[in-house]
Amino acid sequence: MKIAERIEVDPNICHGKPRIAGTRIMVEQVLDLLAAGISIAEITSEEYFPDISKEDVLACIAFANKFLKGEEIHVYEPEVSSQTPA
């Protein structure tokens, strides 16, 4: 299945995780690099993934954004006991 022309999901490739079309570079790998402060220019350089483009990296961000928009986030806050210990 192709998502946004640049992201593919195939159960037989990369364990079905979303990846950049035509590669085995998973969306999560690109997002991990971005989260670590690596720039798009560095990600697309020889040091990381020279076979992908800036547009591929932006597609990873767009994919994550689209995915999260459909999710509900529930915050769990444990109950605080009002009794004081004896």
N, C-alpha and C positions, 0 to 999 in steps of 0.2 A: 504494500500500500504506500503510495506517495502522498506526502503531506506538504503543501505549499511548494511543490516542485523541487525542493532541495532536501527534504527530510523523508526518509523511507523507513518503513517497519516491515521486516520479513522474519517470520518465526525461525527460519533456517539460517539467518545471518546474525551474528552478535547476540545470540540467545533471544532474538526478537526485540532487542532494545532499539529505540529510535537512533538513527545514524544519518550522516550526511550521504545523500544519494550517490551511488557509485563508489563508495568507500566503506571501510570498516571503522571509520572514526565516529564514535558515538557522541550524541548530543551531550551526554553527561560529562564526557572528557573535556569538551570545549567549555562547558559551563564551569567545571572545576578550575580550569585555567583562568577564566575571567574572574572567578571568585577569589583566586589567589593574587589578583592584581596584574596578571599578564595582559598586555595590550593586544588588540586585534592584529596589529602589525607584527608583533612577536609570534602570535599563534600561527599566523600564515607564513612565517619565515622558515628557513631551513632548520632552525632549532627545534621546531615543533611539527607543524603540519604544512609543508610547502605545497601540497597538492590541493589545498582548499583555498577559497577566496574570502575576502571580507564579507561578501554577500552570504556565503555559507555560514559564517560565524553569526551574522545578524539573523539568519534563518533559525539558528539554534536558540537564540534569545527569543525570537518571536514564537517559536514552538513552545518553549517553557512558559511564556506569558499566556499563550492561548490555553495551555493545559491548566495552569493555575487559576485562570478566570472561571473555570468550571468546577473548581473544588471549594468545598466548605471547610473552613478551619475551625476546629473546636479547641478551646483552651481549657485545660483541666487545672483547677485550683483546689488543692486538698482543703478539707475542712480544718479550721483551727479550733482546737478545743477551748472553750471558755472557762473551763475549770482550772484552778491553779493546783499544782502538785502539793501533796501533804508533806 
